Amino acid sequence: MQTGLVFHRSLPPLEKSKRGGREKRRPGHNLLRRLRDFNMDVLRFAEDFAVPFTNNLAEQDIRMMKVRMKISGSFRSAKEAQIFATVRSIISTTIKQAWNILATLSAKPDGLIQELRTAG
């Protein structure tokens, strides 16, 4: 890995951004830096089966919020954003637990909280 990092540092720098900011790096250089910085996490899924192979579920959870923000521009208030995030979180958890979405959304909050505590 060190050989690869030395190689990438020896290459001529990429074209600078017109707006400034940090120096651009090649994709291979970025990969080597991530492997160096997160070497304990790269293959964690191979030894700990509770760790998923991809972070796709987390990305899916975030995607709906980003789509909502892109369509409407933003939320009108912080409270509206909080309510939307709470409902999306409940729906996401319901799907992951293979529960009925409508039954979950219409359940009493106390019963739902108890179900969530025992599901983990």
C-alpha positions in Angstrom: 0.0 0.0 0.0 2.8 2.4 0.8 4.3 1.8 -2.6 1.1 2.7 -4.2 0.8 5.9 -2.2 4.4 6.9 -3.0 3.6 6.2 -6.7 0.5 8.5 -6.7 2.4 11.2 -4.9 5.1 11.1 -7.6 2.6 11.7 -10.4 2.1 15.2 -11.7 -0.8 16.9 -9.9 -4.2 17.0 -11.4 -5.7 20.2 -12.8 -6.6 22.6 -9.9 -10.3 23.5 -9.4 -11.1 27.1 -10.4 -13.0 27.6 -7.1 -10.0 26.5 -4.9 -10.5 24.0 -2.2 -8.4 20.9 -1.6 -6.2 19.3 -4.3 -7.9 16.8 -6.5 -6.6 13.2 -6.3 -6.9 10.3 -8.7 -9.5 7.5 -7.9 -6.7 5.0 -7.2 -5.1 7.4 -4.8 -8.4 7.9 -3.0 -8.9 4.2 -2.7 -5.5 3.6 -1.3 -6.0 6.4 1.3 -9.4 4.8 2.3 -7.8 1.4 2.6 -5.0 2.9 4.8 -7.3 4.9 7.0 -10.0 2.3 7.4 -8.0 -0.9 7.2 -9.7 -2.4 10.3 -13.2 -1.9 8.7 -12.6 -3.0 5.1 -13.2 -6.7 5.6 -15.2 -6.5 8.9 -18.2 -8.2 7.2 -16.0 -11.3 6.7 -15.4 -11.9 10.4 -18.6 -10.4 11.9 -21.7 -11.7 10.2 -23.8 -9.0 11.8 -22.1 -6.5 9.6 -23.8 -6.2 6.2 -21.7 -6.6 3.0 -22.9 -3.2 1.8 -24.3 -0.1 3.3 -27.2 -0.1 0.9 -29.9 -0.1 3.6 -28.4 3.1 5.1 -28.2 4.7 1.7 -31.8 3.8 1.0 -32.9 5.4 4.2 -31.2 8.6 3.4 -32.3 8.7 -0.3 -36.0 9.5 0.4 -35.0 12.5 2.5 -32.7 13.8 -0.3 -35.4 13.2 -2.9 -37.9 15.1 -0.8 -35.5 18.0 -0.4 -34.7 18.1 -4.2 -38.4 18.1 -5.2 -39.6 20.7 -2.8 -36.4 22.7 -2.5 -36.3 22.2 1.3 -38.6 21.8 4.3 -40.6 24.8 5.4 -39.5 24.4 9.0 -37.2 22.3 11.2 -40.3 20.8 12.8 -41.7 19.6 9.4 -38.3 18.0 8.6 -38.3 16.3 12.0 -41.8 14.9 11.5 -40.9 13.6 8.0 -37.7 12.0 9.3 -39.6 10.3 12.2 -42.3 8.9 9.9 -39.6 7.7 7.3 -37.7 6.1 10.2 -40.8 4.2 11.4 -41.6 3.1 7.8 -38.0 1.9 7.2 -37.9 0.0 10.5 -41.3 -1.6 9.7 -40.0 -2.8 6.3 -36.8 -4.2 7.8 -38.8 -6.0 10.5 -41.2 -7.4 7.9 -44.2 -5.8 9.7 -47.4 -4.5 8.1 -46.8 -0.8 7.4 -50.4 0.3 7.8 -50.9 -1.6 11.0 -47.7 -0.2 12.4 -48.6 3.4 11.4 -52.0 3.1 13.0 -50.7 1.4 16.2 -50.7 3.2 19.5 -47.2 4.7 20.1 -46.7 2.9 23.5 -47.4 -0.5 21.9 -45.1 0.4 19.0 -42.3 1.4 21.2 -42.6 -1.8 23.2 -42.5 -3.9 19.9 -39.4 -2.0 18.7 -37.6 -2.7 22.0 -38.3 -6.4 21.8 -37.5 -6.7 18.1 -33.8 -5.8 18.5 
